């Protein structure tokens, strides 16, 4: 789509400006892991009534470990993550996997319809199209019913959405915040474009949260299952979201409120933004939010640590896979020690440059024993992982420099065997609709393709 190519070019120009100033570096995760390993005990798990005792927390983790084949990922990973974030590991959460736009939008519409107190929506892209109209119509209806609606949209991501679209929401009483306005008139003196809000979060009544990779746009509205490809039709977008109920919702709410406050939104008052939350399921969930800053690249540390500690399997799905050396090393090292590493990537992308840069890493990965697959008949936009049959994540984070360094991102990490099984089943369904890349054939690809990939590889640090 032309608007997304425009956004990417703006991203690239801004990124080159940002990095040329020498202000963006990823942390050395090995140092973080070494520091965490020295005499640090994991904090207690948090329940709806507060922190559990160390004994109860240990009992929960022991039960979880017994549900899968032996693996040390749980305790080692938890220790590292708790050394870099205050976000608690919460018990008693219900998690529902939402596959593709129609199911996600249906869940979002239902949550909005049932809201009684407030609706908080944070999104990278909200478009003035059919899906955008459905959302705005419903949000205006709920606002008229006395439900306070608060919207954060990213200025760069929604650059093609007219101001009149948002003014209509404001006129209806909805509180609207534009994240880091692109216009220097709105934000004088700010280095624009270098810090987008890439999060996608919907929270209703402080009790239900929906997060993942799906923006508010017509491109996500098509169903993939049972769909017959018609020549000339645009490809549907393949994405994944997550619905959460339980104590973890308060952590998503905190992230929303922090962003709202940092962008100088109106004071959020008069509503019950942090209600008492009952336990709704049996999943352990940690909410992981990242923002730019030397100590804030939490999603990056989460991914590197989980991959490094994997012992059995790593199944990654990612839309824009242009990883740094630490992630590449962690993945190839895992394959070298016998971990079953499979990576699902797009066969077609809305950015040809990113696609070429992604493929520039294929030879190294394939030679290390990593299995690579490219999804057919869909534009893959999902950002998920499942490791060792017990550790899963769903969120907005791509494994590229821009997500890791410059964006506000959010992921949920789920420690639960039943949910991991669903994630593995979803991954297997995607693999059945993908083509595996084999090293012998890959090495024989045309010279022009190799040159394009090599050229794109020169710009990986700006993607």
Phi, psi and omega in degrees: 000140186299320182296324181286327174295321178297315179299318181296318179297322176295318176305311185297315179298316180294319181296317180298322177294317182297310183289330180297339179274000176065033188251005186230119179218144175273144182289157174278104185290331177302317178298319179298318181291321178295318180295319182292333184284347185270095170062027180253128177262138177301145176291163180291154175287145181259136176249183179294343181255005180120191182292137174278161176292157177305325180294316180291322178298317180296321181297321178295315180294323179297318178297320180295317179297326180288344183279351182226172174298153183307131178204143178264004186299325188297300185291319182293316179296314182300318181299317180295311184296322180290345177279349184236359180215150176265357179293123186283159168273117186251145178256167173081028182259144171262128179235132182237125179281128180245114185257115177077168189299310183305314180292322179293314180297321178299318179293322179293316179298320179296316179297318179295314180302322184274356182295138181242339187241305182203161176225122176246123182233126178234125185212150177284311181238130166227120188255155178272073181222195184298313180294317177301321179293322178297316179296310184295322177299317181290320180295320178294323177298315180292322177299319179294336178276359179099005176273121182285124179252128178237126184237130169246125175233147181280132184295320181286313181299325182256030186297335181268000178273124185294150179300329180299330178300314181282329179295324177299321178294316179298318180298333179273004177098356179286136177273123187238130177239128175267118184283124178043072183309135178293323182294124177294343177291321180283332183225071182298138177083358182267139175283095189285162175076350187266001182212083177275160172258103184263006182287152171230106184224130169239127177232129177239127178057017181068014186240337180232134176231138175235124181224166176153217185253356189274124172272182179259098188196150179301334186297340181265000191276346182278144177273141180268321185290132178073011184273131175265128181289125176250128183302132180097339178288143175292150178291141173289156180264130180262118184215170184221136175230178184217133173256130183235134170231141180127190185302333182295338182299326179299329180288323173296320180297320178300317180298316179299313182295324177296317178295317179302314181292319182295334179265011176060041174287162178304149180303129178274104183217166175085356179232162183265083184284338180232075179286166172294131184249126178272153175289133187241350182197200185237019182266139170274129184227134170240130177270127184242114178246138178239143171223160177299145181144155188297333183247013191246010182274060189292318182297326177297312179297320179301312181294312183298317181295315182296318179294318181297322183270358181298142181238337185242306188208146174226116178240104183256137170236125182210140185280318183233091189258089177229070190283161175279178183297324182296317179291317178301315179297318181297319180292312181291324176297320179298314178298323181294332179264014172097006177288138177283100184254119176233133181237126178257123185228165180284145171274338178221146184223163174279000175226107180297324181297317179294320179298317178295320179295323176299312183290342178297340179265354187301314185301314180298316182294314181297320179295333179278352180101006177286138177263127184244137179229145176243128185286129178272159166055027177196154173265105185289123181233003186283155178225090185220165174203149172221129188230133176056024175066018182212335182254124180225154172216143174226136179181203184256358191275120170273156178268066176222169184297322185296314178298318186284332187254320195245338186271155157279125181228163175213134175227154168252133173255125185245125175253098184192127183294315183298319180291321179300323177298318178295321178295318179294323178293318177298318180297316179297321177297321178293319179298327179294342179248030183228164176251129178280139178267122181254140188300314184299317179287323181297321181294342181264009180297160185300150180300321180299321178296318178298320180294319177298317180294317179296319179296317179296327180298337178292341184252012186302327182287353178247023180240000000 
